[in-house]
Amino acid sequence: MKLPQTFETRMKEMLGEEYKDYEKTLEEKHYSGIRVNTLKISPEEFEKIAPFSITRIPWIKNGYYYNQNEQPARHPYYFAGLYYIQEPSAMTPASLLPVTPGDKVLDICAAPGGKSTELGAKLCGKGVLVSNDISNSRAKALLKNIELFGIRNPVIASEAPGKLVDYFTEYFDKILVDAPCSGEGMFRKSPAIMKNWEQYGVEYYNKLQKEIILQAARMLKPGGYLLYSTCTFSKEENEGTISYLLEQYPEFQVVDPLTDNSVSYEGFSHGRPEWGNGREELKNCIRLWPHKIKGEGHFIALLRKGEPKGDSLIAVSGNLGKLKITKEAEDFLSEIPLPINEENLLVKEDRLYLLPSELPELKGLRLLRQGLLLGEMKKGRFEPSQALASALYKGDYHKVIDLPGNSAEVIKYLKCETIEANSTKGDGYHLVTADSYSLGWGKLAKGSLKNKYLPGWRWM
Ligand SMILES: C[S@@+](CC[C@H](N)C(=O)[O-])C[C@H]1O[C@@H](n2cnc3c(N)ncnc32)[C@H](O)[C@@H]1O
């Protein structure tokens, strides 16, 4: 592979003797992975039903390599949100941010959702996940992935981080900054990135990273954790950005993510203090080099913000307005095992949302989604949403039409075709599942199931 000359020279300087090992990897195949959605299935269960052969990624509890001849995006389990297709090293940042159920979490550069989906899974529906991306088109892909994963407590925004600060100052317990970067770690997987590298270079991204990380720092509660990651090697974008944050906000400290998460992996390398401002704590950063692990290049730094100096004030959403919920919606939702009560319901233009609790007022932000879209109330009727179907896990709903995962019928359903079906529960809305994992809705009438699968998500 022909590398840009200045990149090659710098890598030789950084890696010394090891450069030849790195260079060899450029001629090898990259690795492909899937990450299991623990909201819907445990890794152990998935191993039993995996429709193609998989092997464990040693440092990711729910991550697996798959053979590149396989097509994991063309299986009903993918449509049931049982896994996310993700490059193995890219699974590391979300796995090392110590998120626990109930946290308020921000993923500030989130699209298309590779890390947000894992952060949402770690929250188990408790707390709030704000997933943001400045690019509106990319945020649409993010919305789809969050909904397909069945995440019940999301807010999806498309804003400049500076604007978010006005709403969320010292609000979050955990923040992920998966920063835009020059992508040097991905040259093997996507050689086209080299053109972008030559056009923009390290400086362009480093300036952006410094802006974003400072804004993220302002939104973190004292005592909270911020994880910064890139898929590049340059010193400036990695130890350099972290040094800059430490100089601007001395209350931050780089901590060892491996101790905090009780995971370790021999292929991980330490950060290099001399590549930043020399502070010893930069050793706690992690570098993933493709010649040391079966994955692409990455950098990770976990930081803790200094202890609280008193309780921070949180503006809680005020009056949601008088809710006008139709009887049909009420009846439908009474059978759904979600913590639905009037305080966390929002009605907007006939659409009904379930809000995460303790959200501040978000008026004025560009939001793609505020909470879980439950459905639409149309002329007194209630149409449950695709997102609600995805957010119902195995056994959550009793009116089900279950199709075998390997049947022609399930593909017909995913192609939005009408199928024939029967139910002991009478006519009306049924959740269509593949081997018990939810796919979407269908409306049963006289043995025929009117397809309510979201057309934009259909099998092509
Ligand atoms: C490395 S990608 C994120 C990948 C994502 N975390 C995932 O795992 O799927 C960086 C993202 O940052 C977004 N971005 C670029 N500039 C930004 C900014 N100033 N604020 C927020 N996001 C930004 C890009 O649109 C891009 O989606």
The ligand as an ORCA input file, in Angstrom:
! r2SCAN-3c Opt
* xyz 0 1
  C     -15.431      9.064     14.402
  S     -16.955      9.606     13.827
  C     -18.053      8.985     15.035
  C     -18.348      7.532     14.938
  C     -19.376      7.086     15.946
  N     -18.988      7.430     17.287
  C     -19.623      5.592     15.869
  O     -19.038      4.846     16.624
  O     -20.440      5.174     15.023
  C     -16.933     11.298     14.189
  C     -18.251     12.002     14.019
  O     -18.076     13.336     14.464
  C     -18.982     14.139     13.765
  N     -18.518     15.533     13.920
  C     -17.654     16.251     13.175
  N     -17.491     17.478     13.701
  C     -18.280     17.525     14.797
  C     -18.564     18.514     15.756
  N     -17.976     19.716     15.692
  N     -19.433     18.218     16.717
  C     -20.039     16.996     16.800
  N     -19.814     16.008     15.920
  C     -18.944     16.282     14.945
  C     -18.954     13.596     12.355
  O     -20.144     13.913     11.661
  C     -18.795     12.100     12.620
  O     -20.041     11.467     12.556
*
